[in-house]
């Protein structure tokens, strides 16, 4: 099932992103910035088998890069999901601080992650927010020697993060888009 919660995917991508090490140590201007629009069709939206058109607009800034023991990511994005004549939106904005607590890059390692902001807000025009995943979230995430995700352990959840470990986002999006199930 494809998840549309930005941060876990970004963390995994950054964990293996090829880049030069930062000389600024997390201070001053970002080491990496990106602004992009990506349009694609998800042929199996949330495991339903339905094709949904997706447009993602994202701005991201990163201090610290590959191999460093600490990095910071700030981001904002807006995604639109269209099925038939219905379009809904997801918004994300916030900051992610990642500190290595065990191991070395690129080998097996565990990172301490602190997320603040809005991880996922699912919005329906004229109806408001269907889901809201926001606040403060602190967890340990582990990767194996190949950089593949192994596990996550939540240490603190303040604010409400239903989309972090459940299908609440997909459940709400499927219903809002009118995708048939069963």
C-alpha positions as CSV (number, residue, x, y, z in Angstrom):
1,X,0.0,0.0,0.0
2,X,1.4,3.4,-0.9
3,X,1.3,5.8,2.0
4,X,1.0,9.6,1.4
5,X,2.6,10.7,4.6
6,X,5.6,12.6,3.5
7,X,8.1,12.4,6.3
8,X,8.8,8.6,6.7
9,X,9.4,8.5,2.9
10,X,11.7,11.6,3.1
11,X,13.6,10.1,6.0
12,X,14.3,6.9,4.1
13,X,15.3,8.8,1.0
14,X,17.6,11.1,3.0
15,X,19.1,8.1,4.7
16,X,20.4,6.8,1.4
17,X,20.6,10.1,-0.6
18,X,24.0,10.5,-2.4
19,X,25.5,13.9,-1.5
20,X,28.5,15.6,-0.1
21,X,29.0,16.0,3.6
22,X,28.1,19.4,5.0
23,X,30.8,21.9,5.9
24,X,28.4,24.1,7.8
25,X,27.4,21.6,10.5
26,X,23.8,22.6,10.4
27,X,24.2,26.3,10.7
28,X,23.6,29.1,8.2
29,X,22.1,28.5,4.8
30,X,20.7,25.0,4.0
31,X,23.1,22.5,2.5
32,X,20.4,21.3,0.2
33,X,17.2,23.0,-1.1
34,X,14.6,21.7,-3.5
35,X,11.3,22.9,-4.9
36,X,9.4,20.6,-7.2
37,X,6.1,19.6,-8.7
38,X,5.6,15.9,-9.4
39,X,2.5,14.6,-11.4
40,X,1.8,10.9,-11.6
41,X,-0.9,8.3,-11.5
42,X,-1.0,6.0,-8.5
43,X,-2.4,2.8,-10.1
44,X,-3.2,1.2,-6.8
45,X,-4.2,4.0,-4.5
46,X,-4.1,2.8,-0.9
47,X,-4.4,-0.8,-2.0
48,X,-7.8,-0.4,-3.7
49,X,-6.7,-1.1,-7.3
50,X,-8.1,2.3,-8.3
51,X,-6.0,4.7,-10.4
52,X,-5.8,8.2,-8.8
53,X,-4.1,11.2,-10.3
54,X,-1.6,12.8,-7.9
55,X,0.0,16.3,-8.1
56,X,2.6,17.1,-5.4
57,X,4.1,20.5,-4.8
58,X,6.9,20.5,-2.3
59,X,9.5,22.8,-0.9
60,X,12.3,21.3,1.3
61,X,15.4,22.5,3.0
62,X,18.1,20.3,4.6
63,X,20.9,21.2,6.9
64,X,23.4,18.3,7.1
65,X,23.7,15.5,4.6
66,X,24.6,11.9,4.0
67,X,26.9,10.3,6.6
68,X,26.5,13.1,9.1
69,X,25.3,12.2,12.6
70,X,22.7,15.0,12.6
71,X,20.5,16.7,10.1
72,X,17.5,19.0,10.0
73,X,14.7,19.0,7.4
74,X,12.1,21.7,7.0
75,X,9.3,21.2,4.5
76,X,5.9,22.2,3.2
77,X,3.9,20.3,0.6
78,X,0.5,20.1,-0.9
79,X,-0.8,17.1,-2.7
80,X,-4.0,16.8,-4.8
81,X,-5.6,13.5,-5.4
82,X,-8.2,13.2,-8.2
83,X,-10.5,10.3,-8.8
84,X,-13.1,10.8,-11.5
85,X,-14.6,14.3,-10.8
86,X,-13.5,14.5,-7.2
87,X,-10.3,16.1,-5.9
88,X,-9.1,16.2,-2.3
89,X,-5.9,17.7,-0.8
90,X,-3.3,16.7,1.7
91,X,-1.0,19.3,3.3
92,X,2.2,18.8,5.3
93,X,4.5,21.4,6.9
94,X,7.0,21.2,9.6
95,X,10.5,20.3,10.8
96,X,12.3,17.0,11.3
97,X,15.5,16.7,13.4
98,X,17.4,13.5,13.1
99,X,20.4,12.5,15.3
100,X,22.3,9.2,15.0
101,X,22.4,7.4,18.3
102,X,23.9,4.1,17.2
103,X,25.9,2.7,14.2
104,X,27.4,4.5,11.3
105,X,26.2,5.4,7.8
106,X,25.8,3.5,5.5
107,X,25.8,0.5,7.8
108,X,23.2,-0.6,10.3
109,X,22.1,2.3,12.5
110,X,19.5,3.8,14.7
111,X,18.4,7.4,14.6
112,X,16.5,9.5,17.0
113,X,13.9,11.5,15.1
114,X,11.9,14.5,16.4
115,X,9.0,15.8,14.1
116,X,7.0,18.9,14.7
117,X,4.3,20.5,12.6
118,X,1.6,19.1,10.4
119,X,2.5,15.6,9.1
120,X,-0.7,15.1,7.2
121,X,-3.9,17.1,7.0
122,X,-6.5,15.6,4.6
123,X,-8.8,18.4,3.3
124,X,-12.0,18.2,1.3
125,X,-13.1,21.4,-0.5
126,X,-16.2,22.8,1.2
127,X,-16.0,20.3,4.1
128,X,-12.8,21.1,5.9
129,X,-10.3,18.6,7.4
130,X,-11.1,14.9,7.5
131,X,-7.8,13.9,9.2
132,X,-5.1,15.9,11.0
133,X,-1.8,14.4,12.0
134,X,0.1,17.1,13.9
135,X,2.1,18.2,16.9
136,X,5.3,16.7,18.4
137,X,6.5,13.2,17.7
138,X,9.7,11.6,18.9
139,X,10.8,8.1,17.9
140,X,13.8,5.8,17.2
141,X,14.1,4.4,13.7
142,X,16.5,1.6,12.7
143,X,18.0,0.6,9.4
144,X,19.9,-2.6,8.4
145,X,23.3,-2.8,6.7
146,X,21.6,-2.1,3.3
147,X,19.8,1.0,4.5
148,X,16.4,-0.8,4.6
149,X,13.9,0.1,7.3
150,X,13.9,-2.3,10.2
151,X,11.8,-0.9,13.0
152,X,10.4,2.2,14.7
153,X,9.8,2.8,18.4
154,X,7.7,5.8,19.4
155,X,9.1,7.5,22.5
156,X,6.7,10.5,22.7
157,X,3.5,11.4,20.9
158,X,2.0,14.8,21.8
159,X,-0.7,16.3,19.6
160,X,-2.1,13.4,17.8
161,X,-0.5,11.3,15.0
162,X,-3.1,8.9,13.8
163,X,-1.5,8.5,10.4
164,X,1.9,7.5,11.8
165,X,1.0,3.9,12.4
166,X,-2.5,3.3,11.0
167,X,-4.5,3.5,7.8
168,X,-6.6,6.5,8.9
169,X,-5.4,8.6,6.0
170,X,-6.2,6.0,3.4
171,X,-9.5,5.1,5.0
172,X,-10.6,8.8,4.9
173,X,-9.2,9.4,1.4
174,X,-10.9,6.4,-0.1
175,X,-14.3,7.4,1.3
176,X,-13.9,11.1,0.3
177,X,-12.9,10.2,-3.3
178,X,-15.8,7.8,-3.6
179,X,-13.6,4.8,-4.5
180,X,-15.6,1.6,-4.4
181,X,-14.3,-1.0,-2.0
182,X,-15.2,-4.7,-1.7
